[in-house]
Amino acid sequence: MLKYISMNEDNIFDIVKTQMEIFQSECGYFQYNYALKCGKDYWKYWLVYDDNNIVAITGLYSDFEITETNSIWLGWFGVRPKYRKQKIGTKVLKFTIDEAYKLTEKYPIKYFRLYTSIDENATAQLLYKKVMDFCEEYNNPNDFNYNNTCRIWTKLLFNDKKVKWNNKYLGLKEISEQEKKYEKKFLELEK
Ligand SMILES: CC(C)(COP(=O)(O)OP(=O)(O)OC[C@H]1O[C@@H](n2cnc3c(N)ncnc32)[C@H](O)[C@@H]1OP(=O)(O)O)[C@@H](O)C(=O)NCCC(=O)NCCS
């Protein structure tokens, strides 16, 4: 059975190392560190274990005021390569959606959303097609958009009408700059 361990000061290095194994040219150290310090209980990440092995990671966050967007986002979701194709990704995604749903008691969240690249994360699209409700292009002209391959998938947490993200600026440009900067910082801290 999978065990979900919340990220904390003691396992942040484990989660960043796992994230960098799954997403090799990206480093989420900044976001993970921010989650520990920001005091926002909707900004959180998990390490997923099967027995004593870390098999996957997942998370929830929102860069925006939830009262304005009614949305919570999937963050750093992935399965380590050697544990793929065993339905772990499906279970971890559904766990994260359940956690998003729990937050609706406290916050006006209606939509569980994620952004992805149909090129860089091609396999993930097959999973999203099964689990999520609808997909839209993200091509805000002022933002980074993975060479026009960026998509936003949404899951409705309630039996509600479909409300798209509608290309509202996501700040992917700033996020990718942070990832480059913090990769160096993380590698130095690890020494
Ligand atoms: C996407 C990812 C999380 C899937 O994890 P996983 O544990 O292998 O997924 P599952 O075993 O639950 O598979 C779910 C569905 O995805 C599809 N799928 C997964 N891997 C596949 C593959 N190699 N080839 C074809 N279809 C595949 C299948 O439709 C599968 O459903 P099925 O088993 O009923 O046919 C994993 O490949 C991964 O971590 N990729 C790199 C990181 C990433 O892209 N994260 C998402 C960022 S947006």
The ligand as an ORCA input file, in Angstrom:
! r2SCAN-3c Opt
* xyz 0 1
  C       2.961     10.433    -16.148
  C       3.376      9.488    -15.024
  C       3.128     10.176    -13.693
  C       2.508      8.216    -15.113
  O       2.833      7.399    -13.987
  P       2.557      5.821    -14.021
  O       2.610      5.325    -12.622
  O       3.419      5.162    -15.012
  O       1.032      5.820    -14.550
  P      -0.038      4.656    -14.472
  O       0.636      3.324    -14.400
  O      -1.018      4.970    -13.412
  O      -0.720      4.796    -15.919
  C      -1.861      5.596    -16.128
  C      -2.218      5.615    -17.602
  O      -1.258      6.373    -18.312
  C      -0.993      5.728    -19.577
  N       0.422      5.343    -19.597
  C       1.315      5.436    -18.576
  N       2.539      5.089    -19.014
  C       2.419      4.781    -20.317
  C       3.347      4.391    -21.326
  N       4.659      4.238    -21.062
  N       2.886      4.163    -22.577
  C       1.584      4.304    -22.863
  N       0.642      4.689    -21.935
  C       1.070      4.931    -20.704
  C      -1.917      4.578    -19.708
  O      -3.077      5.071    -20.356
  C      -2.227      4.251    -18.266
  O      -3.467      3.689    -18.068
  P      -3.655      2.072    -18.243
  O      -2.615      1.428    -17.382
  O      -5.056      1.853    -17.775
  O      -3.444      1.793    -19.687
  C       4.871      9.074    -15.169
  O       5.088      8.589    -16.471
  C       5.852     10.190    -14.900
  O       6.188     10.449    -13.739
  N       6.328     10.885    -15.958
  C       7.350     11.941    -15.802
  C       6.865     13.125    -15.001
  C       5.648     13.786    -15.596
  O       5.466     13.870    -16.798
  N       4.793     14.297    -14.689
  C       3.643     15.055    -15.078
  C       4.043     16.461    -15.286
  S       2.709     17.439    -15.910
*
